[in-house]
Amino acid sequence: MGSNGTGKSTLASALMGHPKCEVTDGKVTLDADLDPNLYAERDCSRTNGIGSIITYNFSNSWWCRKSMNVFSKRTKMVFVLLILLLTITGCSTKMPISSNENQSLSDQPQNTKSVENAVPETPVAEVKDIPPNKPVDYDPAWPDRSVKSSNGHLVNTCVPDELRNKATTLTTSDGVYLSALVLGSGDKGVLLAHEQGYNICSFLDMGTELADSGYLVVIPEYRNHGASQNFPEDNQNIDRDADAALGELERLGAKRVFLAGASCGGSTAIIAGVRQALPIEGLIILSSPAQCGPLDSMPSVEKIKAPSMFVFSPGDYGGSIEKEVRQLYQASGATDKELIVDESGYHGTDMYHRGEHGDALKSKLIDFVKKVFN
């Protein structure tokens, strides 16, 4: 038997038809196979499950850096010569990259990274003197799962302590405040947009891997979700949340952008992606409907010519999601596009979080991002 809980009307509406939730009179019943430690009873969204099962590797072994206090003033010249030597023979020498573009991450060396993909130690905002967004006081959608980070921004408690200082606050065009994570740095931007009823941690594992590989990643938490603002009068214009995240990528120095999203997060990534200025490098769609409420992504997906990957699972939403994803695939303006059938039966990011072949799917998604950028 599942657990029962009462959800906010906006979330209950968003969950109507969810394959793992049943909503009746504002009551949400979880499917029996859902782990209550990973999902909140009231909205079927992930709590701290992602952070607890993912091991984050923050090893600095591949960074070219040396401590400067091991040298005395009398050996200043030796120090300069040594730094020059290290620059020539170390940091400027790239690690060999496999010619197999689709190679699994598990087949790559775990303790080495090419310098061109290394993540700078200093945050991008500090490197480029970009002022950080100021914290804002507002009522979060899920106050019992919202905390303030060390820099004063509200962030979902599902985010591990060591990543909470990556939180920021975005403001949408209609004045809604969103909690978001900014991971990594560089001019290769990646938007990861979660599905309705889920939260910022849905894409956290994928986001950290991409950040560690040299990409600038923004993961927004959509309105009426998690630590983002409670704005019950409008849960329709969520494409504006994707707009805000893409605007932050550009503000932080992204020159190109990759769009990725699950369910309605993917639909909004498509819509917002074509109306922003940055060149689109690629697109990943996970179980996204062509029509999400009043938002129609079909005209927009026709304009995306970049390599695109569309993933669905048969039987999801009684087969309706397969139909929707196939429509997006057929309407896509990309000549380089792939339609992937995942047999797990899950929806959105659950296909790689909980599916039998989830690790292989996640590796395929990450490899695809790297391939199109390179």
C-alpha positions in Angstrom: 0.0 0.0 0.0 1.2 3.5 -0.7 1.3 6.4 1.7 -1.2 9.3 1.7 -0.5 13.0 2.1 -2.2 16.3 1.3 -0.6 18.4 -1.4 -1.0 22.0 -2.6 -3.6 22.3 -5.3 -1.1 23.4 -7.9 1.1 20.3 -7.3 -1.9 18.0 -7.2 -2.9 19.4 -10.6 0.6 18.8 -11.9 0.5 15.2 -10.8 -2.8 14.3 -12.3 -2.0 11.3 -14.5 1.5 10.7 -13.0 2.2 7.0 -13.6 3.4 6.6 -10.0 0.9 8.8 -8.2 -2.8 8.9 -7.8 -4.5 12.2 -6.9 -8.0 12.3 -5.6 -9.5 15.4 -4.0 -6.1 16.9 -3.3 -4.8 13.6 -1.8 -1.7 12.0 -3.3 -1.3 8.2 -3.1 2.1 6.8 -3.9 2.5 3.7 -6.0 3.5 0.8 -3.7 6.9 0.4 -5.4 8.0 4.0 -4.6 10.5 4.3 -1.7 9.1 6.9 0.7 12.6 7.9 1.6 13.1 9.2 -1.9 9.7 10.7 -2.5 7.7 13.1 -0.4 4.2 11.9 0.3 2.4 15.1 -0.6 3.8 15.6 -4.1 5.8 12.5 -5.1 8.9 14.6 -5.5 12.4 13.5 -4.6 13.7 14.7 -1.3 17.2 13.8 -0.3 17.4 10.5 -2.1 19.7 11.6 -4.9 22.2 13.2 -2.6 22.4 10.1 -0.5 23.0 7.6 -3.3 25.4 9.6 -5.4 29.1 9.7 -4.6 30.6 13.0 -5.5 34.2 13.1 -6.4 35.8 16.4 -5.5 39.4 15.2 -6.0 41.7 18.0 -7.0 44.3 15.6 -8.4 43.8 16.6 -12.0 44.0 20.4 -11.3 47.3 22.1 -12.2 48.0 23.9 -9.0 50.9 24.2 -6.6 51.1 25.7 -3.1 53.1 28.9 -3.3 54.2 29.0 0.4 56.7 26.3 0.1 59.2 28.6 -1.4 61.3 31.2 0.4 61.9 34.7 -0.8 65.5 33.8 -1.5 64.4 31.2 -4.0 62.0 33.5 -5.9 63.8 33.0 -9.2 63.8 29.2 -8.8 60.1 29.4 -8.1 59.4 31.4 -11.3 61.4 28.9 -13.4 59.6 26.0 -11.8 56.2 27.6 -12.5 57.2 28.1 -16.1 58.4 24.5 -16.4 55.1 23.2 -14.9 53.2 25.4 -17.3 55.0 24.0 -20.3 55.2 20.4 -19.3 52.1 20.0 -17.1 49.1 22.3 -17.5 49.7 22.9 -21.2 49.9 19.2 -22.0 46.5 17.7 -22.8 45.6 14.1 -21.8 44.9 11.9 -24.8 41.2 11.7 -25.6 39.6 8.5 -26.9 38.5 8.5 -30.5 35.4 6.6 -29.4 32.9 9.5 -28.9 30.3 7.1 -27.4 32.6 5.5 -24.9 31.1 4.8 -21.5 32.2 7.0 -18.6 33.1 3.8 -16.7 35.7 2.9 -19.3 37.6 6.2 -18.9 40.4 6.8 -16.3 38.8 7.8 -13.0 41.6 9.9 -11.7 42.6 11.9 -14.8 40.9 14.5 -16.9 42.1 16.4 -19.9 43.0 20.0 -19.0 40.6 21.4 -21.6 37.8 19.7 -19.6 39.1 20.5 -16.2 36.9 22.6 -13.9 38.6 25.8 -12.7 39.0 26.0 -8.9 37.7 29.6 -8.8 34.0 30.1 -9.5 33.2 31.7 -12.8 31.6 34.7 -11.3 34.8 35.5 -9.4 37.1 34.8 -12.4 35.1 37.2 -14.6 34.2 39.7 -11.9 30.5 39.0 -12.5 28.5 40.1 -9.5 26.6 37.3 -7.8 22.8 37.5 -7.6 21.6 39.0 -4.3 19.6 36.8 -1.9 15.9 37.5 -1.7 13.4 37.0 1.0 10.3 35.2 -0.2 8.0 32.3 0.8 9.3 29.1 -0.6 6.8 26.5 -2.1 8.0 23.8 0.3 9.2 25.6 3.5 9.8 22.3 5.3 12.4 21.4 2.7 14.0 24.8 2.2 17.1 26.1 4.0 19.4 29.1 3.6 22.8 28.5 2.1 26.0 30.1 3.5 25.6 32.8 0.9 22.0 33.5 2.0 20.1 31.9 -0.9 17.2 29.5 -0.3 18.0 26.0 -1.5 16.3 22.6 -1.3 17.4 20.4 1.6 17.9 17.6 -1.0 21.1 19.4 -2.1 24.1 18.1 -0.2 25.8 20.5 2.2 28.9 20.7 0.1 26.9 22.0 -2.9 24.6 24.5 -1.1 27.0 27.4 -1.6 26.4 26.9 -5.4 22.8 28.1 -4.8 21.6 31.4 -6.3 18.3 33.2 -6.8 16.9 33.9 -10.2 14.0 36.3 -11.1 11.7 35.5 -13.9 10.2 38.0 -16.3 6.9 38.0 -14.3 8.7 38.6 -11.0 8.8 35.0 -9.6 11.9 34.1 -7.5 13.5 30.8 -8.3 16.1 28.8 -6.4 18.8 27.5 -8.7 22.2 25.8 -8.7 25.1 27.0 -10.7 27.7 24.3 -11.2 31.0 24.4 -13.0 32.2 27.2 -15.3 33.2 28.0 -18.8 31.5 29.1 -22.0 29.7 25.8 -22.7 26.3 26.2 -21.0 23.9 23.5 -20.1 20.3 23.9 -18.9 18.8 21.0 -16.9 15.1 21.4 -16.4 13.2 19.1 -14.0 9.7 17.8 -14.5 6.6 19.1 -12.6 6.2 17.5 -9.1 9.9 16.8 -8.8 12.7 19.1 -7.8 16.2 20.5 -8.3 17.9 17.2 -7.3 16.3 15.3 -10.2 19.2 16.3 -12.4 21.8 16.9 -9.7 23.9 13.8 -10.4 24.1 14.5 -14.1 24.8 18.2 -13.4 27.7 17.5 -11.2 29.3 15.1 -13.7 28.9 17.7 -16.5 30.3 20.4 -14.3 33.3 18.2 -13.4 33.9 17.8 -17.1 34.2 21.5 -17.8 30.7 22.7 -18.4 28.7 25.6 -16.9 25.5 24.1 -15.6 22.4 25.8 -14.3 19.6 23.7 -12.7 16.6 25.8 -11.9 13.9 24.8 -9.5 10.6 25.8 -11.1 8.0 28.0 -9.4 5.8 26.3 -6.8 8.4 23.7 -6.3 11.0 23.2 -3.5 12.9 26.3 -2.4 11.5 28.4 -5.3 8.7 30.9 -4.6 5.2 29.8 -3.7 3.2 31.4 -6.5 -0.1 29.5 -6.7 -1.8 32.0 -8.9 0.3 31.0 -11.8 1.7 27.5 -12.5 1.1 27.8 -16.2 3.9 30.1 -17.4 6.7 27.8 -16.4 8.5 28.5 -19.7 9.5 31.8 -18.1 11.4 29.8 -15.5 13.5 28.2 -18.3 14.0 31.8 -19.7 15.5 32.9 -16.4 17.9 29.9 -16.3 19.1 30.5 -19.8 19.5 34.2 -19.0 21.7 33.3 -16.1 23.9 31.0 -18.3 24.4 33.9 -20.7 25.1 36.3 -17.8 27.8 34.0 -16.5 29.6 33.8 -19.8 28.1 31.0 -21.7 28.6 31.4 -25.5 26.7 28.2 -26.5 24.0 26.3 -24.8 22.7 22.7 -24.5 19.1 22.2 -23.6 17.9 19.2 -21.6 14.7 18.5 -19.7 12.4 15.9 -18.3 8.7 15.9 -19.0 7.4 19.5 -19.0 10.9 20.6 -18.2 11.9 19.5 -21.6 8.9 21.1 -23.2 9.8 24.5 -21.6 13.5 24.1 -22.5 12.5 23.8 -26.1 10.2 26.8 -26.0 12.6 29.1 -24.1 15.7 27.8 -26.0 14.6 29.1 -29.4 13.8 32.6 -28.2 17.1 33.3 -26.5 20.2 34.5 -28.2 22.8 31.8 -27.6 23.5 29.2 -30.3 21.9 25.9 -29.4 24.4 23.0 -29.5 22.1 20.1 -28.7 18.8 18.9 -27.1 17.9 16.0 -24.8 14.2 15.3 -24.2 13.1 12.8 -21.5 9.4 11.8 -21.6 8.4 15.4 -22.6 4.9 16.1 -24.0 4.5 18.2 -27.1 1.8 20.2 -25.3 2.3 21.0 -21.6 -0.8 22.7 -20.4 -1.1 25.9 -22.6 2.5 25.6 -23.7 3.0 24.1 -27.2 6.5 23.1 -28.0 5.9 21.8 -31.5 6.5 25.1 -33.4 9.7 25.6 -31.4 11.2 22.1 -31.8 10.9 22.6 -35.6 13.4 25.5 -35.3 16.1 23.5 -33.4 18.6 22.2 -36.0 21.2 21.0 -33.5 21.7 17.3 -32.7 18.8 16.0 -30.7 18.0 13.0 -28.6 14.5 11.9 -27.6 13.9 9.3 -25.0 10.6 7.6 -23.9 9.4 4.4 -22.1 6.5 2.4 -23.6 3.4 2.4 -21.4 4.4 5.7 -19.7 1.1 7.5 -19.0 -0.8 4.7 -20.7 1.3 5.1 -23.9 0.4 8.8 -24.3 4.0 9.9 -23.6 5.3 7.7 -26.4 2.9 9.4 -28.8 3.9 12.9 -27.6 7.7 12.2 -27.8 7.3 10.7 -31.3 5.5 13.8 -32.4 8.4 16.0 -31.1 10.9 13.7 -32.8 9.1 13.8 -36.1 8.7 17.6 -35.9 12.3 18.2 -34.9 14.3 20.4 -37.3 17.4 18.4 -36.6 18.9 16.1 -39.3 21.1 14.4 -36.6 18.5 13.1 -34.2 17.9 9.9 -32.3 14.8 8.3 -30.8 15.6 6.0 -27.9 13.1 3.5 -26.4 13.8 2.8 -22.7 12.1 -0.4 -21.5 12.1 0.5 -17.8 8.5 1.8 -17.7 9.6 4.9 -15.8 9.0 8.6 -16.6 11.5 11.4 -17.0 14.7 11.2 -15.0 13.4 8.1 -13.2 14.3 6.2 -16.4 18.0 6.5 -15.5 17.6 6.8 -11.7 15.5 3.7 -11.3 15.5 1.7 -14.5 17.4 -1.6 -14.9 19.7 0.0 -17.5 19.7 3.4 -15.9 23.5 3.8 -15.6 23.9 3.0 -19.3 21.2 5.5 -20.2 22.8 8.2 -18.1 26.2 7.6 -19.6 24.7 7.8 -23.1 23.1 11.2 -22.2 26.3 12.6 -20.8 28.4 11.3 -23.7 25.9 12.9 -26.1 26.4 16.4 -24.4 30.1 16.0 -24.7 30.0 14.8 -28.3 27.9 17.7 -29.6 30.1 20.3 -27.8 33.3 18.8 -29.1 
